[in-house]
Amino acid sequence: MDVMLRNYLSFLLRIWRVGQNGQNAWRASLENPHTGERRSFANLKALLDFLREQTQETDSIESDQGKNDASD
């Protein structure tokens, strides 16, 4: 994905609670408003893992660019 596009991410977040084995659990989905693509998550950890994955590449690129700028 283009680096400039990765500087801004937009999602429609939906979260809801469901009963599971007598306990409540959270479910979530993210929808990309530009493409309509929707991803579902069985728990909040999976949601946060996905968001970290989406932003980790950008963080790495920005860190590498900062190193290059500093060496100029």
JOCOR-V383282 format. One record per residue. N is the residue number from 1. PHI is phi in whole degrees, 0 to 359 (NA if undefined). Layout:
n->N phi->PHI
n->N phi->PHI
//
This chain:
n->1 phi->NA
n->2 phi->302
n->3 phi->303
n->4 phi->298
n->5 phi->292
n->6 phi->284
n->7 phi->284
n->8 phi->215
n->9 phi->240
n->10 phi->226
n->11 phi->219
n->12 phi->266
n->13 phi->261
n->14 phi->236
n->15 phi->229
n->16 phi->208
n->17 phi->256
n->18 phi->230
n->19 phi->279
n->20 phi->214
n->21 phi->53
n->22 phi->77
n->23 phi->237
n->24 phi->272
n->25 phi->226
n->26 phi->267
n->27 phi->241
n->28 phi->210
n->29 phi->217
n->30 phi->238
n->31 phi->239
n->32 phi->281
n->33 phi->291
n->34 phi->276
n->35 phi->250
n->36 phi->82
n->37 phi->296
n->38 phi->236
n->39 phi->241
n->40 phi->250
n->41 phi->228
n->42 phi->284
n->43 phi->201
n->44 phi->290
n->45 phi->298
n->46 phi->297
n->47 phi->298
n->48 phi->295
n->49 phi->299
n->50 phi->298
n->51 phi->296
n->52 phi->297
n->53 phi->298
n->54 phi->294
n->55 phi->265
n->56 phi->296
n->57 phi->299
n->58 phi->296
n->59 phi->299
n->60 phi->294
n->61 phi->296
n->62 phi->296
n->63 phi->295
n->64 phi->295
n->65 phi->293
n->66 phi->296
n->67 phi->296
n->68 phi->295
n->69 phi->295
n->70 phi->292
n->71 phi->275
n->72 phi->288
//
